[in-house]
Amino acid sequence: MKKKQVLVLSLALSFSSLSNAYIKPETGPDIPITQKRNITSISVGYDGSWYIDSDIGWGLSGCPDVKTMRIIYNHSLKNDYIKLLSLIQDYSKVKLSANATCNSKNDFLIDVQQFITVHKFN
Protein backbone atom coordinates (compact mmCIF):
# COMPACT_ATOMS: atom_id res chain seq x y z
CA MET A 1 0.00 0.00 0.00
CA LYS A 2 2.78 2.47 0.86
CA LYS A 3 4.60 1.76 -2.42
CA LYS A 4 1.47 2.71 -4.40
CA GLN A 5 1.09 5.96 -2.44
CA VAL A 6 4.74 6.84 -3.02
CA LEU A 7 4.45 6.00 -6.71
CA VAL A 8 1.30 8.10 -7.10
CA LEU A 9 2.88 10.99 -5.21
CA SER A 10 6.07 10.90 -7.28
CA LEU A 11 4.05 10.74 -10.52
CA ALA A 12 1.96 13.69 -9.39
CA LEU A 13 5.08 15.68 -8.57
CA SER A 14 6.60 14.81 -11.95
CA PHE A 15 3.54 16.04 -13.82
CA SER A 16 3.37 19.13 -11.64
CA SER A 17 6.96 20.09 -12.40
CA LEU A 18 6.39 19.53 -16.12
CA SER A 19 3.29 21.68 -16.14
CA ASN A 20 5.22 24.55 -14.55
CA ALA A 21 8.07 24.33 -17.03
CA TYR A 22 8.53 27.36 -19.23
CA ILE A 23 10.39 27.26 -22.50
CA LYS A 24 11.39 30.68 -23.74
CA PRO A 25 10.65 31.01 -27.43
CA GLU A 26 13.59 31.83 -29.66
CA THR A 27 11.70 34.64 -31.31
CA GLY A 28 8.38 36.16 -30.45
CA PRO A 29 6.02 38.64 -32.01
CA ASP A 30 6.66 42.32 -31.47
CA ILE A 31 3.89 43.75 -29.34
CA PRO A 32 3.28 47.40 -30.20
CA ILE A 33 3.05 49.40 -26.97
CA THR A 34 2.63 53.14 -26.57
CA GLN A 35 4.88 55.25 -24.40
CA LYS A 36 3.68 56.19 -20.90
CA ARG A 37 1.72 59.41 -21.33
CA ASN A 38 -0.43 61.81 -19.33
CA ILE A 39 -4.16 61.74 -19.96
CA THR A 40 -5.59 65.13 -20.91
CA SER A 41 -9.16 64.05 -21.63
CA ILE A 42 -11.45 61.08 -22.07
CA SER A 43 -14.56 61.34 -24.22
CA VAL A 44 -17.23 59.03 -25.60
CA GLY A 45 -18.19 59.12 -29.26
CA TYR A 46 -21.65 58.86 -30.79
CA ASP A 47 -21.13 55.13 -31.43
CA GLY A 48 -19.96 54.35 -27.87
CA SER A 49 -16.25 54.32 -28.65
CA TRP A 50 -14.03 55.88 -25.97
CA TYR A 51 -11.30 58.37 -26.90
CA ILE A 52 -8.31 59.00 -24.64
CA ASP A 53 -6.22 62.07 -25.44
CA SER A 54 -2.65 62.80 -24.43
CA ASP A 55 -0.85 66.14 -24.35
CA ILE A 56 1.81 64.78 -26.72
CA GLY A 57 1.78 61.86 -29.15
CA TRP A 58 1.47 58.36 -27.70
CA GLY A 59 4.85 57.45 -29.20
CA LEU A 60 3.59 54.34 -30.97
CA SER A 61 5.95 53.02 -33.63
CA GLY A 62 4.64 53.95 -37.06
CA CYS A 63 2.51 56.86 -35.82
CA PRO A 64 4.36 58.41 -32.85
CA ASP A 65 2.70 61.84 -33.03
CA VAL A 66 -0.91 60.63 -32.81
CA LYS A 67 -2.49 62.08 -29.64
CA THR A 68 -5.82 60.20 -29.59
CA MET A 69 -6.21 56.56 -28.58
CA ARG A 70 -9.54 54.84 -29.22
CA ILE A 71 -11.27 51.95 -27.49
CA ILE A 72 -13.62 50.94 -30.28
CA TYR A 73 -17.29 50.51 -29.37
CA ASN A 74 -17.38 46.74 -29.94
CA HIS A 75 -14.01 45.86 -28.39
CA SER A 76 -14.32 42.65 -26.35
CA LEU A 77 -12.50 44.23 -23.37
CA LYS A 78 -14.17 47.66 -23.53
CA ASN A 79 -16.12 47.23 -20.29
CA ASP A 80 -12.99 46.11 -18.44
CA TYR A 81 -11.05 49.11 -19.78
CA ILE A 82 -13.85 51.47 -18.71
CA LYS A 83 -13.82 50.00 -15.19
CA LEU A 84 -10.05 50.41 -15.01
CA LEU A 85 -10.18 54.03 -16.19
CA SER A 86 -13.07 54.75 -13.79
CA LEU A 87 -10.93 53.72 -10.82
CA ILE A 88 -8.45 56.53 -11.46
CA GLN A 89 -9.18 59.30 -8.96
CA ASP A 90 -6.55 61.82 -10.03
CA TYR A 91 -5.37 61.72 -13.63
CA SER A 92 -2.46 64.04 -12.82
CA LYS A 93 -0.86 61.26 -10.75
CA VAL A 94 -0.93 58.54 -13.39
CA LYS A 95 0.33 57.83 -16.87
CA LEU A 96 -1.18 55.40 -19.32
CA SER A 97 0.29 52.99 -21.85
CA ALA A 98 -1.41 50.42 -24.03
CA ASN A 99 -1.00 47.73 -26.61
CA ALA A 100 -2.26 49.58 -29.68
CA THR A 101 -2.02 49.79 -33.44
CA CYS A 102 -2.01 52.69 -35.86
CA ASN A 103 -5.43 53.10 -37.43
CA SER A 104 -5.15 52.52 -41.17
CA LYS A 105 -8.22 54.63 -42.01
CA ASN A 106 -7.57 57.61 -39.73
CA ASP A 107 -4.15 59.19 -39.38
CA PHE A 108 -5.24 60.85 -36.13
CA LEU A 109 -6.19 57.67 -34.18
CA ILE A 110 -4.53 54.65 -32.65
CA ASP A 111 -6.66 51.68 -31.61
CA VAL A 112 -6.29 49.89 -28.27
CA GLN A 113 -5.77 46.14 -28.65
CA GLN A 114 -5.18 43.65 -25.80
CA PHE A 115 -4.20 45.67 -22.74
CA ILE A 116 -4.06 49.06 -21.04
CA THR A 117 -1.67 49.78 -18.17
CA VAL A 118 -2.07 52.54 -15.59
CA HIS A 119 1.26 53.71 -14.14
CA LYS A 120 1.12 55.58 -10.84
CA PHE A 121 3.60 58.38 -10.17
CA ASN A 122 4.02 60.45 -7.02
QUISULCOR-V9874 format. One record per residue. N is the residue number from 1. SS is DSSP state (2 for helix, 1 for strand, 0 for the rest). PHI is phi in degrees with one decimal (999 if undefined). Layout:
n->N ss->SS phi->PHI
n->N ss->SS phi->PHI
This chain:
n->1 ss->0 phi->999
n->2 ss->2 phi->-66.5
n->3 ss->2 phi->-63.0
n->4 ss->2 phi->-65.7
n->5 ss->2 phi->-64.3
n->6 ss->2 phi->-65.4
n->7 ss->2 phi->-63.0
n->8 ss->2 phi->-62.9
n->9 ss->2 phi->-63.4
n->10 ss->2 phi->-67.5
n->11 ss->2 phi->-65.5
n->12 ss->2 phi->-61.9
n->13 ss->2 phi->-65.3
n->14 ss->2 phi->-62.9
n->15 ss->2 phi->-65.8
n->16 ss->2 phi->-62.3
n->17 ss->2 phi->-67.9
n->18 ss->2 phi->-69.4
n->19 ss->2 phi->-70.2
n->20 ss->0 phi->-92.4
n->21 ss->0 phi->-68.9
n->22 ss->0 phi->-126.5
n->23 ss->0 phi->-110.5
n->24 ss->0 phi->-71.9
n->25 ss->0 phi->-67.7
n->26 ss->0 phi->-64.9
n->27 ss->0 phi->-136.5
n->28 ss->0 phi->-133.3
n->29 ss->0 phi->-71.5
n->30 ss->0 phi->-76.9
n->31 ss->0 phi->-102.9
n->32 ss->0 phi->-71.5
n->33 ss->1 phi->-127.8
n->34 ss->0 phi->-71.9
n->35 ss->0 phi->-76.0
n->36 ss->0 phi->-73.9
n->37 ss->1 phi->-134.4
n->38 ss->0 phi->-72.6
n->39 ss->0 phi->-97.6
n->40 ss->0 phi->-99.3
n->41 ss->1 phi->-163.0
n->42 ss->1 phi->-130.7
n->43 ss->1 phi->-136.8
n->44 ss->1 phi->-116.5
n->45 ss->0 phi->-82.6
n->46 ss->0 phi->-60.0
n->47 ss->0 phi->-94.0
n->48 ss->0 phi->95.8
n->49 ss->0 phi->-71.0
n->50 ss->1 phi->-103.3
n->51 ss->1 phi->-122.0
n->52 ss->1 phi->-115.6
n->53 ss->1 phi->-101.5
n->54 ss->0 phi->-120.2
n->55 ss->0 phi->-71.6
n->56 ss->0 phi->-130.3
n->57 ss->0 phi->-56.7
n->58 ss->0 phi->-72.4
n->59 ss->0 phi->73.0
n->60 ss->1 phi->-76.7
n->61 ss->0 phi->-57.3
n->62 ss->0 phi->99.7
n->63 ss->1 phi->-153.3
n->64 ss->0 phi->-65.4
n->65 ss->0 phi->-91.4
n->66 ss->0 phi->-67.6
n->67 ss->0 phi->-101.0
n->68 ss->1 phi->-118.0
n->69 ss->1 phi->-110.8
n->70 ss->1 phi->-114.5
n->71 ss->1 phi->-103.2
n->72 ss->0 phi->-63.1
n->73 ss->0 phi->-54.0
n->74 ss->0 phi->-106.7
n->75 ss->0 phi->-64.2
n->76 ss->0 phi->-64.2
n->77 ss->0 phi->-106.8
n->78 ss->2 phi->-54.5
n->79 ss->2 phi->-62.6
n->80 ss->2 phi->-65.6
n->81 ss->2 phi->-64.3
n->82 ss->2 phi->-63.1
n->83 ss->2 phi->-60.7
n->84 ss->2 phi->-60.5
n->85 ss->2 phi->-66.2
n->86 ss->2 phi->-70.1
n->87 ss->0 phi->-77.2
n->88 ss->0 phi->-74.6
n->89 ss->0 phi->-89.3
n->90 ss->0 phi->-137.5
n->91 ss->2 phi->-65.0
n->92 ss->2 phi->-73.3
n->93 ss->2 phi->-103.5
n->94 ss->1 phi->-133.3
n->95 ss->1 phi->-125.7
n->96 ss->1 phi->-122.5
n->97 ss->1 phi->-139.1
n->98 ss->1 phi->-157.7
n->99 ss->1 phi->-77.9
n->100 ss->1 phi->-148.2
n->101 ss->1 phi->-131.1
n->102 ss->1 phi->-66.9
n->103 ss->0 phi->-81.9
n->104 ss->0 phi->-72.3
n->105 ss->0 phi->-94.2
n->106 ss->0 phi->-128.3
n->107 ss->0 phi->-71.7
n->108 ss->0 phi->-106.3
n->109 ss->1 phi->-130.2
n->110 ss->1 phi->-121.1
n->111 ss->1 phi->-108.7
n->112 ss->1 phi->-65.6
n->113 ss->1 phi->-111.8
n->114 ss->1 phi->-99.6
n->115 ss->1 phi->-159.0
n->116 ss->1 phi->-125.4
n->117 ss->1 phi->-123.9
n->118 ss->1 phi->-100.1
n->119 ss->1 phi->-110.4
n->120 ss->1 phi->-89.9
n->121 ss->0 phi->-125.6
n->122 ss->0 phi->-85.9
